[in-house]
Amino acid sequence: MSVIYKTKTDKRTFFDEAQELSDLIDKFGYTQEEVAEKIGRAQSTVANKLRLLRLSDKEREIILKYNLTERHARSLLKLNSPDDRIKVLEIICKSNLNVEDTEKYICKLIGKTTVKAYKKRKKSRENIAKLICMINRAIDSMKYSGVSAESEKIENEKYIEYRVKIPVVKQKA
């Protein structure tokens, strides 16, 4: 039976969402990719949510009590030991660490020197969104001009693929 974690305002938490995804997989035998498709999210998002279920009840309670974010929780998963995670959680809460500082602290603990900059990832996503918008505008512009172009967007965890079909107009001889 799954445990439901509620905040003081009685809203669903990211742990609830993770448990619901897990329940879908268990009940219907879906793969992560099938669940992702059904809920309109990327497979990697589903996988990251499900990883949260590796945290113990005690860890989850502390995370919710101190209103830590899902990213805080995922950062903790880099530590293998539940005891280590509890100790780090205490430091995070006492020092009021934000996500970036939490990730840096954990990486320092495990001897990892590189931390992906969230701002860089965000910027990259913004650029991709702009490119997709430009592609859509180009296709709309063709259609507006009378060219019966068709497009198909195929998205998976590794890449986004666009297929554009433009009919060949044969020249009269």
N, C-alpha and C positions, 0 to 999 in steps of 0.2 A: 504494500500500500504506500502511495506517495505522500510525503509530508508537504503541507502547504505553508509557505512562509509569507506572512502578512506584515506590512509595516504598520506604524501607528495609525496611518490614515486608511488602513485596510485596502490598499491598492495591490494589484498583482506586482510581484517583484520579478527581477530577471531570473531568480531561482525557480519561481513558479513557471515561467515561460520555458525554461530548460526542462523542467520535469514534464510539462505538457508535451514537449517535442519528443522526449524519451517515451512517454506513454503512447504517442502515436506510432512510433517505431515498433514498440513492443506489441501493441494491440493489433495493428494491421500489417506488420511485417514490412513496412516501408524502409527504403534506404534513406540515408541522409539527403541524397540528391532528390528523391521523390518528395520528401517532406518539404525541402526547400522550394521546389516547383509549386507545390500546393499552397504554400503560404506566401509565395512571391518574394523570396529572399534567396541570397546566394548560398550554395552548399557550405562554403567556409563559415558563413554566419551561423548556420545550424550547428556545424561542428564545434565552433567556439562556445555556443550556448551549452551544448551537451558536456563540454569539458568542465563547466562550472559544477556539475554534479559530483565531481571528484572531491570537492571540498566537504569536510565533515560538517555535521549539524552545528557543532560548537563554532567552527569557522564562519559558517553562514550567519549564525546569530550575531556574532561580533560585527561582521560586515554590515548587516542590516541595522544593528543598534547604532552604529556610528555613521550611518548613511554614506558608506563608501560606494563607489561606482562599480559597475560590471568590469571595467578595465582594471580597477584595483584588484578585484577578485581573480581575473585572468592572470595578472602579474604574479600573484601568489603561487599559481600553479607551476611556476618555474622551480619552486622548491619542492623537493620530493617528500620531505618529512612533515607530517601534520604538526609535530612539536615545533619545528622551525617556523612553519607558517603562523602558528599561534604567537610565537615570540615576535615575529616581524609585524604581525597585526597589532600587537601591543605598541610597538614603536611607531607604526603608522598613525595610530589613534592618538598617542601621547604627543607626537610631534606634528600632528595635523598635516601629514604629507599629502601633496597632490599626486596625481597619477604619474606624472613625469618624474618627480622626485622618488616615488615608490619604485618605479622601474629602475632608476639609476641605483638606488640602494640595494635592490635585489640582485642586479647584475654585478655590483661590487661584491656582494656576499658570495655569489657563485663563481666569481672570477671571470665573468664575461665582460669584455671591454666595450662592446658596441651596443648602443641602444638606438633602434630606429626612431627617428624624429617624427612624432605625430604630425607636426606642421608640414613636413615634407610630403608625407603620405596624403594629407588632406589636399595640398596643392596639386599633387599628381592627379587625384580624383577630380578636382575642379577642372584641370586641363582636359581630361578624358570626357567629362560632361560637356565641355565647350566643343570638343571635336565632334561628338555625337550630335550635338545641336546643329553644327555646321553641315554635317552629312544630311540630316533631316531637312534642313532648309534648302540644300541643293536639290534634293529629290522633289520637294514641294515646288521649287522653282521650275523644274523640268515639267512637272505635271501642269502647272499654271500656263506654261508655254505651249501646251498641247502635245507634249511627248508623253506617251503612256508608259512611263517608267514604273517598275515595280521594285519594292525593296523588302528584304527580310533581315531581321536582326536575330542572330543566334548568339546566346550568351551562355558561357560555361565558366568554371572556376579559373581557367587559365587565360581566356581571352574572349573578346567580343568580336564576332564576325558579322559583316554586313554583305549581303548579296544584292546587287542592283542589276536588274534586267532592263536594258534599253533596246527597244525593237530597232532592227536594222531597216533603214529606209533605202530601197533600191532606186538608184538613179535611172531615169528613162534615157534610152540611147538615142 
